[in-house]
Amino acid sequence: MKSAAILVCALILATHTISAQALPKKPTREELGSYNQANLLKVDIGVTKTKALEAMGGIQKIKTYINTSMVTKKEGVIINNPYSREFKTDSAGNTMEVVWYYTNTKKAEGDITKEQLTPIVLEKNAVVGMGWDFYEEYAKRKGITIEPR
C-alpha cells in the first residue's frame, strides 16, 4: 500500500512537470527551443492538428531576447511559433501538411535554418509522425521531394 501511494505521488509530480513547462517572460532563443522540445512530448500520433497546436502552445509570435549580462536582456528577433508550415503532395495525389517548430538551439544566433526546426507531419488533419528521421523516411516512402536538412 505504501509503495502504491509513493507511485501515485511520483506520477502526479511527473505529470505536473510535463504540463508545467512555461515560456519565460523574456525568452532567449535557447529557451524557446527548449520550450518547443518539451511540448513535442505532449504531441501524440493520431491527434488532430488543433490538439497538436494546443500542445505546442498555440499559434503565437514570440519576441526573443539576448542575454547581455546577468541582469539585463536586449531584444532579439521575433519567431513565429509554429515557425512555418508547408503542404506536399505525394505521387498518389494525397496532400500532407508539415508544421515546423524551432527546437535546435546549437546555432542560436543568425538566420534560422531548416536544420534548427522540427517537423510535425499531418495527413488528413491528424499527426502521423514528427522529427527529421520520420519526415525523411515518410517522404521517401510517399515519393515526395523535400529540402535536405
Backbone as CSV, one residue per row, in Angstrom:
resi,resn,N_x,N_y,N_z,CA_x,CA_y,CA_z,C_x,C_y,C_z
1,MET,0.825,-1.193,0.000,0.000,0.000,0.000,0.866,1.252,0.000
2,LYS,1.930,1.231,0.801,2.818,2.387,0.903,3.499,2.664,-0.439
3,SER,3.929,1.592,-1.149,4.593,1.777,-2.441,3.612,2.293,-3.490
4,ALA,2.356,1.915,-3.411,1.344,2.419,-4.338,1.138,3.921,-4.147
5,ALA,1.139,4.369,-2.897,0.980,5.805,-2.607,2.177,6.590,-3.129
6,ILE,3.377,6.029,-2.975,4.587,6.689,-3.498,4.524,6.766,-5.015
7,LEU,4.086,5.692,-5.671,3.963,5.678,-7.127,2.965,6.729,-7.613
8,VAL,1.830,6.836,-6.945,0.821,7.834,-7.307,1.391,9.247,-7.175
9,CYS,2.094,9.509,-6.072,2.711,10.834,-5.873,3.738,11.128,-6.960
10,ALA,4.542,10.133,-7.322,5.552,10.316,-8.374,4.889,10.622,-9.715
11,LEU,3.807,9.919,-10.030,3.091,10.161,-11.286,2.486,11.564,-11.315
12,ILE,1.943,12.002,-10.216,1.361,13.350,-10.146,2.452,14.394,-10.364
13,LEU,3.592,14.221,-9.712,4.702,15.165,-9.882,5.220,15.150,-11.315
14,ALA,5.351,13.975,-11.918,5.834,13.876,-13.304,4.859,14.544,-14.257
15,THR,3.570,14.313,-14.074,2.556,14.941,-14.912,2.601,16.454,-14.770
16,HIS,2.746,16.945,-13.547,2.812,18.386,-13.309,4.046,18.983,-13.984
17,THR,5.171,18.285,-13.916,6.404,18.782,-14.519,6.248,18.894,-16.033
18,ILE,5.647,17.880,-16.668,5.469,17.920,-18.117,4.492,19.022,-18.512
19,SER,3.385,19.159,-17.798,2.384,20.145,-18.189,2.752,21.556,-17.739
20,ALA,3.685,21.682,-16.802,4.010,22.991,-16.258,5.081,23.730,-17.063
21,GLN,5.553,23.155,-18.168,6.559,23.825,-18.972,5.994,25.170,-19.426
22,ALA,6.667,26.230,-19.031,6.204,27.567,-19.381,7.340,28.336,-20.043
23,LEU,6.975,29.194,-20.933,7.940,30.044,-21.604,8.224,31.250,-20.712
24,PRO,9.502,31.563,-20.450,9.803,32.731,-19.619,9.244,34.010,-20.240
25,LYS,9.114,35.045,-19.428,8.561,36.317,-19.896,9.424,36.938,-20.998
26,LYS,10.739,36.847,-20.870,11.665,37.344,-21.887,12.572,36.197,-22.324
27,PRO,12.046,35.308,-23.186,12.800,34.105,-23.532,13.964,34.372,-24.494
28,THR,15.033,33.631,-24.301,16.112,33.619,-25.286,15.726,32.598,-26.349
29,ARG,16.474,32.564,-27.443,16.196,31.550,-28.458,16.392,30.148,-27.888
30,GLU,17.370,29.984,-27.011,17.606,28.684,-26.380,16.395,28.260,-25.553
31,GLU,15.823,29.202,-24.829,14.653,28.892,-24.004,13.440,28.552,-24.864
32,LEU,13.280,29.236,-25.988,12.180,28.903,-26.903,12.378,27.507,-27.473
33,GLY,13.601,27.185,-27.860,13.888,25.845,-28.377,13.588,24.769,-27.345
34,SER,13.983,24.999,-26.107,13.714,24.042,-25.022,12.223,23.907,-24.757
35,TYR,11.524,25.033,-24.791,10.062,25.049,-24.611,9.390,24.168,-25.668
36,ASN,9.790,24.346,-26.935,9.199,23.557,-28.012,9.587,22.085,-27.905
37,GLN,10.826,21.791,-27.515,11.244,20.396,-27.328,10.384,19.723,-26.263
38,ALA,10.158,20.411,-25.160,9.330,19.853,-24.080,7.897,19.651,-24.550
39,ASN,7.370,20.594,-25.315,5.991,20.478,-25.781,5.810,19.355,-26.799
40,LEU,6.857,19.020,-27.561,6.757,17.905,-28.512,6.407,16.603,-27.796
41,LEU,6.807,16.480,-26.536,6.494,15.281,-25.766,4.998,15.153,-25.485
42,LYS,4.255,16.237,-25.649,2.808,16.223,-25.411,2.011,15.902,-26.674
43,VAL,2.695,15.826,-27.824,2.010,15.576,-29.094,2.005,14.073,-29.366
44,ASP,0.817,13.512,-29.533,0.676,12.080,-29.785,0.289,11.816,-31.229
45,ILE,0.713,10.682,-31.736,0.322,10.242,-33.073,-1.200,10.076,-33.088
46,GLY,-1.820,10.567,-34.143,-3.271,10.423,-34.302,-4.088,11.595,-33.809
47,VAL,-3.486,12.504,-33.010,-4.270,13.649,-32.548,-4.520,14.605,-33.701
48,THR,-5.546,15.401,-33.583,-5.871,16.357,-34.634,-4.846,17.487,-34.674
49,LYS,-4.846,18.211,-35.768,-3.964,19.366,-35.906,-4.239,20.369,-34.791
50,THR,-5.496,20.604,-34.496,-5.869,21.549,-33.443,-5.271,21.143,-32.107
51,LYS,-5.380,19.871,-31.756,-4.828,19.380,-30.482,-3.303,19.476,-30.475
52,ALA,-2.676,19.192,-31.607,-1.215,19.286,-31.695,-0.763,20.732,-31.501
53,LEU,-1.445,21.672,-32.154,-1.099,23.090,-31.999,-1.299,23.548,-30.558
54,GLU,-2.377,23.077,-29.916,-2.618,23.415,-28.497,-1.487,22.885,-27.629
55,ALA,-1.076,21.642,-27.885,0.001,21.035,-27.096,1.306,21.800,-27.259
56,MET,1.497,22.413,-28.428,2.724,23.158,-28.706,2.639,24.615,-28.249
57,GLY,1.543,24.978,-27.587,1.428,26.334,-27.034,0.596,27.278,-27.872
58,GLY,-0.070,26.766,-28.900,-0.899,27.616,-29.752,-0.086,28.317,-30.825
59,ILE,-0.757,29.176,-31.560,-0.098,29.954,-32.610,0.247,31.308,-32.015
60,GLN,1.518,31.654,-32.065,1.945,32.912,-31.463,3.213,33.450,-32.106
61,LYS,3.426,34.717,-31.937,4.679,35.368,-32.318,5.421,35.604,-31.011
62,ILE,6.651,35.089,-30.933,7.397,35.171,-29.686,8.616,36.068,-29.870
63,LYS,8.637,37.141,-29.104,9.790,38.032,-29.121,10.873,37.393,-28.268
64,THR,12.037,37.176,-28.863,13.141,36.588,-28.104,14.095,37.677,-27.662
65,TYR,14.914,37.326,-26.695,15.865,38.273,-26.108,17.260,37.673,-26.090
66,ILE,18.246,38.540,-25.983,19.646,38.129,-25.920,20.187,38.561,-24.568
67,ASN,20.833,37.649,-23.874,21.447,37.993,-22.589,22.638,38.915,-22.831
68,THR,22.621,40.059,-22.191,23.755,40.974,-22.289,24.545,40.998,-20.998
69,SER,23.922,40.619,-19.902,24.586,40.495,-18.602,23.710,39.608,-17.746
70,MET,24.080,39.426,-16.533,23.294,38.589,-15.623,21.924,39.204,-15.332
71,VAL,21.791,40.507,-15.495,20.567,41.194,-15.117,19.743,41.632,-16.325
72,THR,20.386,42.109,-17.375,19.642,42.697,-18.483,19.634,41.809,-19.716
73,LYS,18.588,41.979,-20.496,18.454,41.303,-21.781,18.066,42.353,-22.807
74,LYS,18.580,42.228,-24.020,18.138,43.131,-25.075,17.288,42.341,-26.063
75,GLU,16.465,43.057,-26.805,15.559,42.398,-27.744,16.333,41.684,-28.837
76,GLY,15.855,40.508,-29.182,16.417,39.734,-30.277,15.452,39.763,-31.445
77,VAL,15.131,38.607,-31.965,14.226,38.504,-33.104,12.869,37.985,-32.652
78,ILE,11.870,38.214,-33.490,10.542,37.651,-33.262,10.477,36.351,-34.060
79,ILE,10.074,35.282,-33.383,9.986,33.975,-34.028,8.535,33.523,-34.006
80,ASN,8.007,33.193,-35.183,6.658,32.632,-35.260,6.687,31.234,-34.667
81,ASN,5.646,30.892,-33.943,5.541,29.572,-33.344,4.153,29.025,-33.614
82,PRO,3.933,28.127,-34.562,4.949,27.427,-35.328,5.723,28.372,-36.254
83,TYR,6.947,27.941,-36.578,7.824,28.782,-37.390,7.270,28.919,-38.814
84,SER,6.826,27.802,-39.379,6.242,27.827,-40.724,5.457,26.544,-40.948
85,ARG,4.814,26.491,-42.089,4.132,25.262,-42.495,4.202,25.164,-43.999
86,GLU,4.074,23.956,-44.482,4.092,23.738,-45.922,3.215,22.537,-46.253
87,PHE,2.810,22.487,-47.496,1.989,21.389,-47.982,2.762,20.650,-49.060
88,LYS,2.684,19.335,-49.030,3.343,18.481,-50.013,2.309,17.514,-50.559
89,THR,2.459,17.167,-51.837,1.554,16.208,-52.466,2.360,14.993,-52.894
90,ASP,1.883,13.808,-52.525,2.601,12.591,-52.882,2.256,12.136,-54.288
91,SER,2.873,11.053,-54.734,2.693,10.560,-56.104,1.269,10.085,-56.364
92,ALA,0.498,9.786,-55.325,-0.897,9.360,-55.484,-1.874,10.530,-55.424
93,GLY,-1.353,11.753,-55.234,-2.211,12.929,-55.189,-2.707,13.290,-53.795
94,ASN,-2.248,12.593,-52.771,-2.628,12.896,-51.389,-1.779,14.045,-50.867
95,THR,-2.412,14.921,-50.086,-1.703,16.075,-49.544,-1.393,15.857,-48.079
96,MET,-0.182,16.255,-47.707,0.200,16.240,-46.297,0.620,17.649,-45.929
97,GLU,0.504,17.957,-44.665,0.927,19.256,-44.149,2.088,19.024,-43.190
98,VAL,3.071,19.906,-43.269,4.199,19.840,-42.346,4.239,21.160,-41.592
99,VAL,4.183,21.067,-40.267,4.244,22.238,-39.405,5.616,22.207,-38.732
100,TRP,6.365,23.306,-38.846,7.745,23.368,-38.371,7.852,24.188,-37.089
101,TYR,8.626,23.660,-36.126,8.872,24.348,-34.859,10.364,24.517,-34.629
102,TYR,10.744,25.674,-34.108,12.132,25.951,-33.753,12.479,25.156,-32.497
103,THR,13.451,24.233,-32.616,13.819,23.405,-31.475,15.323,23.253,-31.279
104,ASN,16.098,23.388,-32.324,17.531,23.125,-32.232,18.276,24.407,-31.929
105,THR,18.860,24.467,-30.764,19.494,25.705,-30.318,21.016,25.671,-30.430
106,LYS,21.561,24.727,-31.194,23.015,24.650,-31.339,23.593,25.920,-31.945
107,LYS,22.866,26.497,-32.885,23.284,27.754,-33.513,22.199,28.786,-33.225
108,ALA,22.174,29.300,-32.024,21.082,30.179,-31.605,21.309,31.638,-31.999
109,GLU,22.148,31.880,-32.978,22.361,33.236,-33.484,22.225,33.201,-34.999
110,GLY,21.978,34.355,-35.580,21.876,34.434,-37.038,20.556,33.912,-37.552
111,ASP,20.531,33.661,-38.862,19.311,33.180,-39.501,18.962,31.776,-39.022
112,ILE,17.669,31.492,-38.970,17.193,30.170,-38.588,17.186,29.302,-39.840
113,THR,17.785,28.130,-39.724,17.862,27.202,-40.853,16.893,26.040,-40.634
114,LYS,16.603,25.299,-41.698,15.723,24.132,-41.608,16.243,23.135,-40.581
115,GLU,17.563,23.031,-40.482,18.178,22.093,-39.549,17.801,22.402,-38.102
116,GLN,17.485,23.649,-37.808,17.117,24.055,-36.449,15.632,23.850,-36.158
117,LEU,14.888,23.345,-37.133,13.451,23.157,-36.993,13.110,21.674,-36.885
118,THR,12.006,21.389,-36.233,11.495,20.024,-36.133,10.133,19.970,-36.808
119,PRO,9.953,19.015,-37.735,8.661,18.896,-38.412,7.662,18.031,-37.650
120,ILE,6.406,18.467,-37.690,5.278,17.626,-37.288,4.499,17.379,-38.570
121,VAL,4.353,16.116,-38.937,3.727,15.748,-40.206,2.278,15.351,-39.968
122,LEU,1.379,15.991,-40.743,-0.055,15.734,-40.618,-0.603,15.214,-41.939
123,GLU,-1.473,14.247,-41.839,-2.179,13.740,-43.014,-3.637,13.582,-42.615
124,LYS,-4.533,14.075,-43.442,-5.970,14.046,-43.139,-6.249,14.676,-41.787
125,ASN,-5.570,15.809,-41.505,-5.763,16.612,-40.296,-5.372,15.891,-39.000
126,ALA,-4.510,14.872,-39.106,-4.057,14.157,-37.909,-2.541,13.952,-37.972
127,VAL,-1.912,13.961,-36.818,-0.466,13.764,-36.735,-0.133,12.313,-37.102
128,VAL,0.786,12.154,-38.074,1.245,10.815,-38.457,2.673,10.572,-37.985
129,GLY,3.374,11.637,-37.609,4.730,11.479,-37.097,5.402,12.824,-36.936
130,MET,6.604,12.791,-36.359,7.351,14.036,-36.169,8.834,13.738,-36.119
131,GLY,9.616,14.782,-36.362,11.064,14.649,-36.342,11.622,14.428,-37.739
132,TRP,12.892,14.793,-37.890,13.543,14.698,-39.195,13.638,13.271,-39.716
133,ASP,13.982,12.325,-38.863,14.118,10.939,-39.325,12.800,10.430,-39.886
134,PHE,11.715,10.681,-39.153,10.393,10.264,-39.638,10.072,10.970,-40.947
135,TYR,10.264,12.282,-41.000,9.921,13.080,-42.180,10.670,12.596,-43.423
136,GLU,11.951,12.352,-43.295,12.737,11.895,-44.449,12.285,10.516,-44.923
137,GLU,12.030,9.614,-43.993,11.579,8.273,-44.354,10.181,8.321,-44.973
138,TYR,9.302,9.106,-44.388,7.924,9.251,-44.863,7.905,9.825,-46.288
139,ALA,8.700,10.875,-46.497,8.760,11.498,-47.824,9.289,10.513,-48.868
140,LYS,10.278,9.761,-48.516,10.846,8.762,-49.438,9.793,7.713,-49.787
141,ARG,9.100,7.220,-48.771,8.051,6.202,-48.970,6.905,6.719,-49.832
142,LYS,6.571,8.010,-49.678,5.449,8.609,-50.412,5.853,9.209,-51.759
143,GLY,7.149,9.228,-52.059,7.609,9.791,-53.328,7.547,11.311,-53.367
144,ILE,7.867,11.919,-52.232,7.816,13.378,-52.101,9.244,13.915,-52.024
145,THR,9.512,14.962,-52.793,10.819,15.602,-52.727,10.800,16.634,-51.616
146,ILE,11.827,16.582,-50.775,11.920,17.537,-49.675,13.296,18.187,-49.671
147,GLU,13.359,19.349,-49.013,14.649,20.020,-48.836,15.461,19.241,-47.812
148,PRO,16.758,19.086,-48.058,17.585,18.405,-47.048,17.768,19.282,-45.826
149,ARG,18.210,18.675,-44.753,18.479,19.412,-43.520,19.578,20.407,-43.728
